[in-house]
Amino acid sequence: MARSNKEQEEMYVQARIPDSKKKSWIGIAAIYFGMTAAISSFSAGGGLITGLNLTNSIVSAIVGSVLLVLLFFIPMGYIGAKEGLNTYVLGEYVFGKKATNFTTGMVISVLPAFGWYGVQVSIAAEAFNQMLHVGDFTKLFIVILGLLFVIPALFGVTSMAWLDYISIPAILLITLLGFFKVMSISSMSGVFSYEPSTTQSLFWGINLILGASVAGSCFSPDYTRWIPSNVRNVSYTGILGVITPKVALTVVGSMMALTATTIGIDEPWDVSKVLAALGLPALSMILVVLLQWTTTIVAAYSAGLALTKAFGWSRFWWTFIVAVVGTCLALGGIIKFFIPFLGMLAAFVSPVAAIIITDYFFISGKQLREKGDFYWPSIVCWLIGGFSAFIIPVFIPALNAFIISMVSYYLYHNLFKKA
């Protein structure tokens, strides 16, 4: 008898997915499209224009998105597709069986998921409150939406994909609404003539884009483990699911935000306020809620996998707990810390991926080799990379951390360990 989606998800939390259970890459691309094409991408666009003009914001969006896919999504996604295992089980063969619960579990998935869930629910609840015009019931809507959003993630990737198939037309519609609203208020020459009051470097902008999606690109094995194992499938998934929506929504988000700043909005990364200031209709607010839904399910699902790997019990209930914690953070006002939160993610998530990629492709010959409970060279190289992001004052912090962790891990195994 065929198993339900929920039963299959529980069966393969820590087990290898056989080829007979693999799915089309299109469904996984749809999940990533829904995750990437969320209001957080609009928010990242709003964050960019606090330090960059529109031209540099566009360059940051394109370069950052391409780097996300080439450096993180494709290598990590290929490993997941080939081995049929999620990020946290793969981490056993790099950091050790116990250490992976923190490095890949908590750092890549659980802690970012708590924050992302809280940010997305906050934005959706504020948009819903703005739409209804019934007073300030934002906190009530946070609770309602926080518990509602998690439902598809409880039942696994098939349910998540169906939600994304429905939401993609909505994503395209709200992007067009935002663009035409900007054009009705300003003009193309007007938005391109904008200059921020405080100027940041292009590297700052690229790092902001990396921070906004680096965690999602690093836990790509959680989803690509369900697709046939070849680079082409993974690449198509990354191009359609990450680059396309990330660039489009970030650019339109920047245009909307800089237009809103001219009419009094001083927090251009808060999309619900930007939409209200631009006078967008109630339909767009409903679409905002739908967009947030497609992002929160990815955060909750991956964190549920990580917590099940670390502590056992049930992926279903751990996923629900992630939603509860994220909802509590939303009630506590986590959206106020949106940009610093992105910087922290970029610094400590990227070196985890760097070490997994280096070990698999350059040290272990595309084989999974057990490392015991704690493999200290991996842990030390991860810490070196993460802290270097804050110490080195030049280039892009997330890439500094990635490169330094990769090089230090490679040198340890090819020079010092052989000496």
PyMOL commands that set and color helices and strands:
alter all, ss='L'
color gray80, all
select helices_A, chain A and resi 5-11+19-21+25-36+39-48+54-83+87-90+92-95+100-132+138-149+151-154+157-185+188-192+202-218+221-224+231-261+271-278+282-311+315-331+334-363+376-391+397-416
alter helices_A, ss='H'
color red, helices_A
deselect
rebuild
show_as cartoon
